[in-house]
Amino acid sequence: NDHRGPEPRGAEPRDRGFIPEQMYKHFQEACGNLVPVERVVYDALSELEKKFDKTILDALFSRVNLKAYPDLLQICRNFQN
């Protein structure tokens, strides 16, 4: 199965070193275990907040991610307010 398009949620922050591989796997397992995506994203953002850097938000709320995952748009707007 050839996957073209944005990486799965969390892959870009992992690939940029914002979250460790173990945490990325934990979040992927949570999504696979039907934990609501909002909860997984909240947990991920809470962890990223500990070492806040504007580049984290830029990566998370990139145009590609916002287009692929429209639910992120409201979260992005909340950060802007």
PyMOL Python script that loads the backbone (N, CA, C, O; Angstrom):
from pymol import cmd

cmd.read_pdbstr("""\
ATOM      1  N   ASN A   1       0.853  -1.182   0.000  1.00  0.00           N
ATOM      2  CA  ASN A   1       0.000   0.000   0.000  1.00  0.00           C
ATOM      3  C   ASN A   1       0.895   1.241   0.000  1.00  0.00           C
ATOM      4  O   ASN A   1       1.597   1.511   0.975  1.00  0.00           O
ATOM      5  N   ASP A   2       0.865   1.971  -1.072  1.00  0.00           N
ATOM      6  CA  ASP A   2       1.695   3.164  -1.221  1.00  0.00           C
ATOM      7  C   ASP A   2       0.974   4.348  -0.608  1.00  0.00           C
ATOM      8  O   ASP A   2      -0.107   4.726  -1.059  1.00  0.00           O
ATOM      9  N   HIS A   3       1.572   4.937   0.423  1.00  0.00           N
ATOM     10  CA  HIS A   3       0.947   6.062   1.117  1.00  0.00           C
ATOM     11  C   HIS A   3       1.596   7.350   0.630  1.00  0.00           C
ATOM     12  O   HIS A   3       2.784   7.579   0.855  1.00  0.00           O
ATOM     13  N   ARG A   4       0.820   8.178  -0.029  1.00  0.00           N
ATOM     14  CA  ARG A   4       1.305   9.480  -0.460  1.00  0.00           C
ATOM     15  C   ARG A   4       0.500  10.538   0.246  1.00  0.00           C
ATOM     16  O   ARG A   4      -0.713  10.400   0.405  1.00  0.00           O
ATOM     17  N   GLY A   5       1.159  11.589   0.671  1.00  0.00           N
ATOM     18  CA  GLY A   5       0.458  12.641   1.381  1.00  0.00           C
ATOM     19  C   GLY A   5       1.105  12.862   2.721  1.00  0.00           C
ATOM     20  O   GLY A   5       2.224  12.409   2.962  1.00  0.00           O
ATOM     21  N   PRO A   6       0.401  13.562   3.604  1.00  0.00           N
ATOM     22  CA  PRO A   6       0.995  13.885   4.904  1.00  0.00           C
ATOM     23  C   PRO A   6       1.245  12.644   5.738  1.00  0.00           C
ATOM     24  O   PRO A   6       0.554  11.632   5.614  1.00  0.00           O
ATOM     25  N   GLU A   7       2.239  12.749   6.581  1.00  0.00           N
ATOM     26  CA  GLU A   7       2.558  11.653   7.496  1.00  0.00           C
ATOM     27  C   GLU A   7       1.417  11.480   8.490  1.00  0.00           C
ATOM     28  O   GLU A   7       0.623  12.398   8.697  1.00  0.00           O
ATOM     29  N   PRO A   8       1.336  10.299   9.106  1.00  0.00           N
ATOM     30  CA  PRO A   8       0.325  10.117  10.151  1.00  0.00           C
ATOM     31  C   PRO A   8       0.507  11.149  11.255  1.00  0.00           C
ATOM     32  O   PRO A   8       1.603  11.670  11.459  1.00  0.00           O
ATOM     33  N   ARG A   9      -0.573  11.436  11.960  1.00  0.00           N
ATOM     34  CA  ARG A   9      -0.506  12.412  13.058  1.00  0.00           C
ATOM     35  C   ARG A   9       0.653  12.108  13.977  1.00  0.00           C
ATOM     36  O   ARG A   9       0.847  10.971  14.405  1.00  0.00           O
ATOM     37  N   GLY A  10       1.419  13.141  14.273  1.00  0.00           N
ATOM     38  CA  GLY A  10       2.525  12.985  15.202  1.00  0.00           C
ATOM     39  C   GLY A  10       3.849  12.655  14.550  1.00  0.00           C
ATOM     40  O   GLY A  10       4.890  12.804  15.189  1.00  0.00           O
ATOM     41  N   ALA A  11       3.852  12.213  13.300  1.00  0.00           N
ATOM     42  CA  ALA A  11       5.106  11.806  12.672  1.00  0.00           C
ATOM     43  C   ALA A  11       6.036  12.993  12.451  1.00  0.00           C
ATOM     44  O   ALA A  11       7.241  12.878  12.675  1.00  0.00           O
ATOM     45  N   GLU A  12       5.510  14.108  12.025  1.00  0.00           N
ATOM     46  CA  GLU A  12       6.379  15.258  11.769  1.00  0.00           C
ATOM     47  C   GLU A  12       7.047  15.758  13.046  1.00  0.00           C
ATOM     48  O   GLU A  12       8.258  15.976  13.038  1.00  0.00           O
ATOM     49  N   PRO A  13       6.311  15.950  14.146  1.00  0.00           N
ATOM     50  CA  PRO A  13       7.009  16.326  15.384  1.00  0.00           C
ATOM     51  C   PRO A  13       8.031  15.273  15.820  1.00  0.00           C
ATOM     52  O   PRO A  13       9.089  15.618  16.349  1.00  0.00           O
ATOM     53  N   ARG A  14       7.725  14.015  15.604  1.00  0.00           N
ATOM     54  CA  ARG A  14       8.687  12.955  15.937  1.00  0.00           C
ATOM     55  C   ARG A  14       9.908  13.065  15.041  1.00  0.00           C
ATOM     56  O   ARG A  14      11.042  13.005  15.518  1.00  0.00           O
ATOM     57  N   ASP A  15       9.679  13.228  13.745  1.00  0.00           N
ATOM     58  CA  ASP A  15      10.782  13.302  12.792  1.00  0.00           C
ATOM     59  C   ASP A  15      11.670  14.517  13.035  1.00  0.00           C
ATOM     60  O   ASP A  15      12.861  14.482  12.726  1.00  0.00           O
ATOM     61  N   ARG A  16      11.108  15.588  13.582  1.00  0.00           N
ATOM     62  CA  ARG A  16      11.889  16.793  13.878  1.00  0.00           C
ATOM     63  C   ARG A  16      12.510  16.752  15.272  1.00  0.00           C
ATOM     64  O   ARG A  16      13.190  17.695  15.677  1.00  0.00           O
ATOM     65  N   GLY A  17      12.276  15.663  16.007  1.00  0.00           N
ATOM     66  CA  GLY A  17      12.877  15.504  17.316  1.00  0.00           C
ATOM     67  C   GLY A  17      12.129  16.194  18.450  1.00  0.00           C
ATOM     68  O   GLY A  17      12.663  16.327  19.551  1.00  0.00           O
ATOM     69  N   PHE A  18      10.895  16.634  18.193  1.00  0.00           N
ATOM     70  CA  PHE A  18      10.111  17.298  19.233  1.00  0.00           C
ATOM     71  C   PHE A  18       9.547  16.304  20.237  1.00  0.00           C
ATOM     72  O   PHE A  18       9.400  16.619  21.418  1.00  0.00           O
ATOM     73  N   ILE A  19       9.230  15.097  19.760  1.00  0.00           N
ATOM     74  CA  ILE A  19       8.777  14.036  20.656  1.00  0.00           C
ATOM     75  C   ILE A  19       9.611  12.790  20.375  1.00  0.00           C
ATOM     76  O   ILE A  19       9.956  12.529  19.222  1.00  0.00           O
ATOM     77  N   PRO A  20       9.938  12.020  21.404  1.00  0.00           N
ATOM     78  CA  PRO A  20      10.750  10.814  21.197  1.00  0.00           C
ATOM     79  C   PRO A  20       9.943   9.693  20.543  1.00  0.00           C
ATOM     80  O   PRO A  20       8.713   9.693  20.575  1.00  0.00           O
ATOM     81  N   GLU A  21      10.648   8.758  19.962  1.00  0.00           N
ATOM     82  CA  GLU A  21      10.030   7.624  19.273  1.00  0.00           C
ATOM     83  C   GLU A  21       9.060   6.866  20.178  1.00  0.00           C
ATOM     84  O   GLU A  21       7.975   6.484  19.739  1.00  0.00           O
ATOM     85  N   GLN A  22       9.442   6.646  21.438  1.00  0.00           N
ATOM     86  CA  GLN A  22       8.590   5.903  22.366  1.00  0.00           C
ATOM     87  C   GLN A  22       7.244   6.609  22.557  1.00  0.00           C
ATOM     88  O   GLN A  22       6.198   5.961  22.577  1.00  0.00           O
ATOM     89  N   MET A  23       7.274   7.929  22.696  1.00  0.00           N
ATOM     90  CA  MET A  23       6.037   8.686  22.871  1.00  0.00           C
ATOM     91  C   MET A  23       5.197   8.624  21.592  1.00  0.00           C
ATOM     92  O   MET A  23       3.976   8.480  21.653  1.00  0.00           O
ATOM     93  N   TYR A  24       5.848   8.731  20.450  1.00  0.00           N
ATOM     94  CA  TYR A  24       5.143   8.631  19.173  1.00  0.00           C
ATOM     95  C   TYR A  24       4.412   7.288  19.078  1.00  0.00           C
ATOM     96  O   TYR A  24       3.247   7.235  18.682  1.00  0.00           O
ATOM     97  N   LYS A  25       5.099   6.218  19.440  1.00  0.00           N
ATOM     98  CA  LYS A  25       4.473   4.888  19.392  1.00  0.00           C
ATOM     99  C   LYS A  25       3.294   4.805  20.355  1.00  0.00           C
ATOM    100  O   LYS A  25       2.266   4.204  20.043  1.00  0.00           O
ATOM    101  N   HIS A  26       3.454   5.416  21.534  1.00  0.00           N
ATOM    102  CA  HIS A  26       2.361   5.424  22.512  1.00  0.00           C
ATOM    103  C   HIS A  26       1.129   6.118  21.924  1.00  0.00           C
ATOM    104  O   HIS A  26       0.015   5.607  22.039  1.00  0.00           O
ATOM    105  N   PHE A  27       1.325   7.275  21.299  1.00  0.00           N
ATOM    106  CA  PHE A  27       0.204   8.001  20.713  1.00  0.00           C
ATOM    107  C   PHE A  27      -0.422   7.220  19.564  1.00  0.00           C
ATOM    108  O   PHE A  27      -1.645   7.226  19.417  1.00  0.00           O
ATOM    109  N   GLN A  28       0.388   6.547  18.744  1.00  0.00           N
ATOM    110  CA  GLN A  28      -0.144   5.741  17.652  1.00  0.00           C
ATOM    111  C   GLN A  28      -0.965   4.577  18.194  1.00  0.00           C
ATOM    112  O   GLN A  28      -2.031   4.268  17.661  1.00  0.00           O
ATOM    113  N   GLU A  29      -0.474   3.929  19.250  1.00  0.00           N
ATOM    114  CA  GLU A  29      -1.225   2.827  19.873  1.00  0.00           C
ATOM    115  C   GLU A  29      -2.543   3.329  20.447  1.00  0.00           C
ATOM    116  O   GLU A  29      -3.568   2.657  20.333  1.00  0.00           O
ATOM    117  N   ALA A  30      -2.519   4.500  21.061  1.00  0.00           N
ATOM    118  CA  ALA A  30      -3.747   5.063  21.630  1.00  0.00           C
ATOM    119  C   ALA A  30      -4.786   5.269  20.535  1.00  0.00           C
ATOM    120  O   ALA A  30      -5.960   4.944  20.715  1.00  0.00           O
ATOM    121  N   CYS A  31      -4.352   5.807  19.404  1.00  0.00           N
ATOM    122  CA  CYS A  31      -5.291   5.999  18.287  1.00  0.00           C
ATOM    123  C   CYS A  31      -5.811   4.653  17.787  1.00  0.00           C
ATOM    124  O   CYS A  31      -6.991   4.518  17.465  1.00  0.00           O
ATOM    125  N   GLY A  32      -4.930   3.665  17.726  1.00  0.00           N
ATOM    126  CA  GLY A  32      -5.332   2.328  17.287  1.00  0.00           C
ATOM    127  C   GLY A  32      -6.272   1.651  18.261  1.00  0.00           C
ATOM    128  O   GLY A  32      -7.055   0.784  17.871  1.00  0.00           O
ATOM    129  N   ASN A  33      -6.204   2.039  19.532  1.00  0.00           N
ATOM    130  CA  ASN A  33      -7.078   1.468  20.558  1.00  0.00           C
ATOM    131  C   ASN A  33      -8.363   2.270  20.737  1.00  0.00           C
ATOM    132  O   ASN A  33      -9.065   2.132  21.738  1.00  0.00           O
ATOM    133  N   LEU A  34      -8.650   3.095  19.766  1.00  0.00           N
ATOM    134  CA  LEU A  34      -9.884   3.876  19.713  1.00  0.00           C
ATOM    135  C   LEU A  34      -9.992   4.941  20.805  1.00  0.00           C
ATOM    136  O   LEU A  34     -11.093   5.361  21.164  1.00  0.00           O
ATOM    137  N   VAL A  35      -8.856   5.370  21.325  1.00  0.00           N
ATOM    138  CA  VAL A  35      -8.868   6.535  22.206  1.00  0.00           C
ATOM    139  C   VAL A  35      -9.229   7.720  21.322  1.00  0.00           C
ATOM    140  O   VAL A  35      -8.655   7.862  20.243  1.00  0.00           O
ATOM    141  N   PRO A  36     -10.153   8.572  21.736  1.00  0.00           N
ATOM    142  CA  PRO A  36     -10.536   9.703  20.881  1.00  0.00           C
ATOM    143  C   PRO A  36      -9.311  10.528  20.471  1.00  0.00           C
ATOM    144  O   PRO A  36      -8.444  10.831  21.291  1.00  0.00           O
ATOM    145  N   VAL A  37      -9.262  10.879  19.197  1.00  0.00           N
ATOM    146  CA  VAL A  37      -8.131  11.623  18.647  1.00  0.00           C
ATOM    147  C   VAL A  37      -7.908  12.912  19.429  1.00  0.00           C
ATOM    148  O   VAL A  37      -6.767  13.319  19.648  1.00  0.00           O
ATOM    149  N   GLU A  38      -8.986  13.549  19.844  1.00  0.00           N
ATOM    150  CA  GLU A  38      -8.858  14.796  20.595  1.00  0.00           C
ATOM    151  C   GLU A  38      -8.050  14.578  21.871  1.00  0.00           C
ATOM    152  O   GLU A  38      -7.238  15.420  22.252  1.00  0.00           O
ATOM    153  N   ARG A  39      -8.278  13.448  22.524  1.00  0.00           N
ATOM    154  CA  ARG A  39      -7.557  13.140  23.765  1.00  0.00           C
ATOM    155  C   ARG A  39      -6.078  12.901  23.485  1.00  0.00           C
ATOM    156  O   ARG A  39      -5.215  13.367  24.228  1.00  0.00           O
ATOM    157  N   VAL A  40      -5.792  12.176  22.415  1.00  0.00           N
ATOM    158  CA  VAL A  40      -4.404  11.894  22.047  1.00  0.00           C
ATOM    159  C   VAL A  40      -3.690  13.193  21.693  1.00  0.00           C
ATOM    160  O   VAL A  40      -2.555  13.411  22.118  1.00  0.00           O
ATOM    161  N   VAL A  41      -4.342  14.054  20.923  1.00  0.00           N
ATOM    162  CA  VAL A  41      -3.742  15.338  20.546  1.00  0.00           C
ATOM    163  C   VAL A  41      -3.527  16.198  21.788  1.00  0.00           C
ATOM    164  O   VAL A  41      -2.484  16.838  21.924  1.00  0.00           O
ATOM    165  N   TYR A  42      -4.494  16.218  22.683  1.00  0.00           N
ATOM    166  CA  TYR A  42      -4.349  16.987  23.921  1.00  0.00           C
ATOM    167  C   TYR A  42      -3.135  16.497  24.718  1.00  0.00           C
ATOM    168  O   TYR A  42      -2.338  17.299  25.205  1.00  0.00           O
ATOM    169  N   ASP A  43      -3.003  15.175  24.844  1.00  0.00           N
ATOM    170  CA  ASP A  43      -1.862  14.616  25.570  1.00  0.00           C
ATOM    171  C   ASP A  43      -0.547  14.979  24.890  1.00  0.00           C
ATOM    172  O   ASP A  43       0.432  15.318  25.554  1.00  0.00           O
ATOM    173  N   ALA A  44      -0.533  14.906  23.562  1.00  0.00           N
ATOM    174  CA  ALA A  44       0.682  15.250  22.823  1.00  0.00           C
ATOM    175  C   ALA A  44       1.034  16.721  23.005  1.00  0.00           C
ATOM    176  O   ALA A  44       2.195  17.065  23.228  1.00  0.00           O
ATOM    177  N   LEU A  45       0.028  17.589  22.908  1.00  0.00           N
ATOM    178  CA  LEU A  45       0.274  19.021  23.084  1.00  0.00           C
ATOM    179  C   LEU A  45       0.723  19.339  24.503  1.00  0.00           C
ATOM    180  O   LEU A  45       1.566  20.213  24.707  1.00  0.00           O
ATOM    181  N   SER A  46       0.168  18.638  25.482  1.00  0.00           N
ATOM    182  CA  SER A  46       0.589  18.844  26.867  1.00  0.00           C
ATOM    183  C   SER A  46       2.061  18.497  27.037  1.00  0.00           C
ATOM    184  O   SER A  46       2.793  19.184  27.750  1.00  0.00           O
ATOM    185  N   GLU A  47       2.483  17.438  26.386  1.00  0.00           N
ATOM    186  CA  GLU A  47       3.888  17.039  26.461  1.00  0.00           C
ATOM    187  C   GLU A  47       4.781  18.042  25.729  1.00  0.00           C
ATOM    188  O   GLU A  47       5.850  18.404  26.220  1.00  0.00           O
ATOM    189  N   LEU A  48       4.340  18.482  24.566  1.00  0.00           N
ATOM    190  CA  LEU A  48       5.129  19.451  23.795  1.00  0.00           C
ATOM    191  C   LEU A  48       5.227  20.794  24.519  1.00  0.00           C
ATOM    192  O   LEU A  48       6.213  21.515  24.369  1.00  0.00           O
ATOM    193  N   GLU A  49       4.210  21.120  25.296  1.00  0.00           N
ATOM    194  CA  GLU A  49       4.197  22.382  26.025  1.00  0.00           C
ATOM    195  C   GLU A  49       5.370  22.465  27.006  1.00  0.00           C
ATOM    196  O   GLU A  49       5.844  23.558  27.315  1.00  0.00           O
ATOM    197  N   LYS A  50       5.830  21.334  27.485  1.00  0.00           N
ATOM    198  CA  LYS A  50       6.923  21.306  28.453  1.00  0.00           C
ATOM    199  C   LYS A  50       8.215  21.877  27.870  1.00  0.00           C
ATOM    200  O   LYS A  50       9.041  22.427  28.598  1.00  0.00           O
ATOM    201  N   LYS A  51       8.382  21.744  26.574  1.00  0.00           N
ATOM    202  CA  LYS A  51       9.566  22.305  25.916  1.00  0.00           C
ATOM    203  C   LYS A  51       9.124  23.176  24.736  1.00  0.00           C
ATOM    204  O   LYS A  51       9.594  23.028  23.608  1.00  0.00           O
ATOM    205  N   PHE A  52       8.204  24.088  25.046  1.00  0.00           N
ATOM    206  CA  PHE A  52       7.563  24.905  24.020  1.00  0.00           C
ATOM    207  C   PHE A  52       8.574  25.627  23.146  1.00  0.00           C
ATOM    208  O   PHE A  52       9.569  26.178  23.617  1.00  0.00           O
ATOM    209  N   ASP A  53       8.282  25.600  21.876  1.00  0.00           N
ATOM    210  CA  ASP A  53       9.084  26.273  20.868  1.00  0.00           C
ATOM    211  C   ASP A  53       8.135  26.571  19.708  1.00  0.00           C
ATOM    212  O   ASP A  53       7.347  25.711  19.315  1.00  0.00           O
ATOM    213  N   LYS A  54       8.205  27.770  19.167  1.00  0.00           N
ATOM    214  CA  LYS A  54       7.297  28.155  18.080  1.00  0.00           C
ATOM    215  C   LYS A  54       7.409  27.206  16.892  1.00  0.00           C
ATOM    216  O   LYS A  54       6.430  27.007  16.172  1.00  0.00           O
ATOM    217  N   THR A  55       8.571  26.624  16.674  1.00  0.00           N
ATOM    218  CA  THR A  55       8.724  25.715  15.534  1.00  0.00           C
ATOM    219  C   THR A  55       7.849  24.476  15.684  1.00  0.00           C
ATOM    220  O   THR A  55       7.475  23.852  14.691  1.00  0.00           O
ATOM    221  N   ILE A  56       7.522  24.118  16.931  1.00  0.00           N
ATOM    222  CA  ILE A  56       6.614  22.984  17.151  1.00  0.00           C
ATOM    223  C   ILE A  56       5.239  23.312  16.583  1.00  0.00           C
ATOM    224  O   ILE A  56       4.642  22.501  15.875  1.00  0.00           O
ATOM    225  N   LEU A  57       4.740  24.504  16.899  1.00  0.00           N
ATOM    226  CA  LEU A  57       3.425  24.900  16.383  1.00  0.00           C
ATOM    227  C   LEU A  57       3.443  25.023  14.872  1.00  0.00           C
ATOM    228  O   LEU A  57       2.487  24.625  14.206  1.00  0.00           O
ATOM    229  N   ASP A  58       4.523  25.570  14.320  1.00  0.00           N
ATOM    230  CA  ASP A  58       4.635  25.694  12.868  1.00  0.00           C
ATOM    231  C   ASP A  58       4.555  24.324  12.199  1.00  0.00           C
ATOM    232  O   ASP A  58       3.905  24.171  11.164  1.00  0.00           O
ATOM    233  N   ALA A  59       5.212  23.338  12.787  1.00  0.00           N
ATOM    234  CA  ALA A  59       5.192  21.990  12.223  1.00  0.00           C
ATOM    235  C   ALA A  59       3.818  21.349  12.380  1.00  0.00           C
ATOM    236  O   ALA A  59       3.294  20.753  11.439  1.00  0.00           O
ATOM    237  N   LEU A  60       3.244  21.471  13.555  1.00  0.00           N
ATOM    238  CA  LEU A  60       1.951  20.844  13.827  1.00  0.00           C
ATOM    239  C   LEU A  60       0.837  21.434  12.975  1.00  0.00           C
ATOM    240  O   LEU A  60       0.001  20.709  12.436  1.00  0.00           O
ATOM    241  N   PHE A  61       0.836  22.753  12.861  1.00  0.00           N
ATOM    242  CA  PHE A  61      -0.244  23.427  12.147  1.00  0.00           C
ATOM    243  C   PHE A  61       0.182  23.872  10.746  1.00  0.00           C
ATOM    244  O   PHE A  61      -0.240  24.927  10.272  1.00  0.00           O
ATOM    245  N   SER A  62       1.003  23.084  10.099  1.00  0.00           N
ATOM    246  CA  SER A  62       1.407  23.384   8.722  1.00  0.00           C
ATOM    247  C   SER A  62       0.189  23.292   7.800  1.00  0.00           C
ATOM    248  O   SER A  62      -0.807  22.648   8.132  1.00  0.00           O
ATOM    249  N   ARG A  63       0.281  23.930   6.667  1.00  0.00           N
ATOM    250  CA  ARG A  63      -0.838  23.878   5.696  1.00  0.00           C
ATOM    251  C   ARG A  63      -1.180  22.446   5.325  1.00  0.00           C
ATOM    252  O   ARG A  63      -2.352  22.091   5.204  1.00  0.00           O
ATOM    253  N   VAL A  64      -0.162  21.631   5.145  1.00  0.00           N
ATOM    254  CA  VAL A  64      -0.385  20.226   4.771  1.00  0.00           C
ATOM    255  C   VAL A  64      -1.185  19.506   5.851  1.00  0.00           C
ATOM    256  O   VAL A  64      -2.148  18.802   5.547  1.00  0.00           O
ATOM    257  N   ASN A  65      -0.787  19.683   7.119  1.00  0.00           N
ATOM    258  CA  ASN A  65      -1.509  19.016   8.207  1.00  0.00           C
ATOM    259  C   ASN A  65      -2.927  19.557   8.367  1.00  0.00           C
ATOM    260  O   ASN A  65      -3.861  18.786   8.590  1.00  0.00           O
ATOM    261  N   LEU A  66      -3.097  20.869   8.255  1.00  0.00           N
ATOM    262  CA  LEU A  66      -4.435  21.447   8.397  1.00  0.00           C
ATOM    263  C   LEU A  66      -5.365  20.968   7.287  1.00  0.00           C
ATOM    264  O   LEU A  66      -6.556  20.758   7.516  1.00  0.00           O
ATOM    265  N   LYS A  67      -4.826  20.800   6.101  1.00  0.00           N
ATOM    266  CA  LYS A  67      -5.645  20.301   4.990  1.00  0.00           C
ATOM    267  C   LYS A  67      -5.991  18.823   5.193  1.00  0.00           C
ATOM    268  O   LYS A  67      -7.119  18.401   4.937  1.00  0.00           O
ATOM    269  N   ALA A  68      -5.019  18.050   5.650  1.00  0.00           N
ATOM    270  CA  ALA A  68      -5.234  16.612   5.833  1.00  0.00           C
ATOM    271  C   ALA A  68      -6.093  16.306   7.060  1.00  0.00           C
ATOM    272  O   ALA A  68      -6.847  15.333   7.076  1.00  0.00           O
ATOM    273  N   TYR A  69      -5.968  17.154   8.095  1.00  0.00           N
ATOM    274  CA  TYR A  69      -6.670  16.927   9.356  1.00  0.00           C
ATOM    275  C   TYR A  69      -7.427  18.188   9.746  1.00  0.00           C
ATOM    276  O   TYR A  69      -6.970  18.945  10.602  1.00  0.00           O
ATOM    277  N   PRO A  70      -8.585  18.420   9.125  1.00  0.00           N
ATOM    278  CA  PRO A  70      -9.336  19.660   9.356  1.00  0.00           C
ATOM    279  C   PRO A  70      -9.693  19.917  10.815  1.00  0.00           C
ATOM    280  O   PRO A  70      -9.899  21.069  11.198  1.00  0.00           O
ATOM    281  N   ASP A  71      -9.770  18.875  11.634  1.00  0.00           N
ATOM    282  CA  ASP A  71     -10.082  19.077  13.056  1.00  0.00           C
ATOM    283  C   ASP A  71      -9.011  19.897  13.769  1.00  0.00           C
ATOM    284  O   ASP A  71      -9.281  20.497  14.810  1.00  0.00           O
ATOM    285  N   LEU A  72      -7.808  19.927  13.220  1.00  0.00           N
ATOM    286  CA  LEU A  72      -6.737  20.720  13.820  1.00  0.00           C
ATOM    287  C   LEU A  72      -6.975  22.218  13.680  1.00  0.00           C
ATOM    288  O   LEU A  72      -6.408  23.011  14.431  1.00  0.00           O
ATOM    289  N   LEU A  73      -7.807  22.605  12.724  1.00  0.00           N
ATOM    290  CA  LEU A  73      -8.025  24.025  12.463  1.00  0.00           C
ATOM    291  C   LEU A  73      -8.560  24.754  13.690  1.00  0.00           C
ATOM    292  O   LEU A  73      -8.104  25.856  13.995  1.00  0.00           O
ATOM    293  N   GLN A  74      -9.513  24.165  14.395  1.00  0.00           N
ATOM    294  CA  GLN A  74     -10.064  24.815  15.592  1.00  0.00           C
ATOM    295  C   GLN A  74      -9.008  24.942  16.679  1.00  0.00           C
ATOM    296  O   GLN A  74      -8.938  25.964  17.362  1.00  0.00           O
ATOM    297  N   ILE A  75      -8.190  23.914  16.842  1.00  0.00           N
ATOM    298  CA  ILE A  75      -7.116  23.976  17.830  1.00  0.00           C
ATOM    299  C   ILE A  75      -6.141  25.086  17.456  1.00  0.00           C
ATOM    300  O   ILE A  75      -5.692  25.841  18.318  1.00  0.00           O
ATOM    301  N   CYS A  76      -5.816  25.182  16.173  1.00  0.00           N
ATOM    302  CA  CYS A  76      -4.928  26.247  15.695  1.00  0.00           C
ATOM    303  C   CYS A  76      -5.507  27.614  15.991  1.00  0.00           C
ATOM    304  O   CYS A  76      -4.791  28.512  16.434  1.00  0.00           O
ATOM    305  N   ARG A  77      -6.789  27.778  15.752  1.00  0.00           N
ATOM    306  CA  ARG A  77      -7.440  29.060  16.039  1.00  0.00           C
ATOM    307  C   ARG A  77      -7.379  29.396  17.516  1.00  0.00           C
ATOM    308  O   ARG A  77      -7.207  30.559  17.882  1.00  0.00           O
ATOM    309  N   ASN A  78      -7.519  28.391  18.369  1.00  0.00           N
ATOM    310  CA  ASN A  78      -7.432  28.624  19.803  1.00  0.00           C
ATOM    311  C   ASN A  78      -6.052  29.142  20.200  1.00  0.00           C
ATOM    312  O   ASN A  78      -5.945  29.988  21.088  1.00  0.00           O
ATOM    313  N   PHE A  79      -5.001  28.649  19.558  1.00  0.00           N
ATOM    314  CA  PHE A  79      -3.657  29.139  19.837  1.00  0.00           C
ATOM    315  C   PHE A  79      -3.498  30.585  19.387  1.00  0.00           C
ATOM    316  O   PHE A  79      -2.772  31.353  20.016  1.00  0.00           O
ATOM    317  N   GLN A  80      -4.165  30.957  18.313  1.00  0.00           N
ATOM    318  CA  GLN A  80      -4.043  32.313  17.786  1.00  0.00           C
ATOM    319  C   GLN A  80      -4.778  33.321  18.661  1.00  0.00           C
ATOM    320  O   GLN A  80      -4.447  34.507  18.645  1.00  0.00           O
ATOM    321  N   ASN A  81      -5.765  32.869  19.423  1.00  0.00           N
ATOM    322  CA  ASN A  81      -6.558  33.769  20.267  1.00  0.00           C
ATOM    323  C   ASN A  81      -5.956  33.986  21.581  1.00  0.00           C
ATOM    324  O   ASN A  81      -6.510  34.720  22.400  1.00  0.00           O
TER     325      ASN A  81
END
""", "prot")
cmd.dss("prot")
cmd.show_as("cartoon", "prot")
cmd.util.cbc("prot")
cmd.orient("prot")
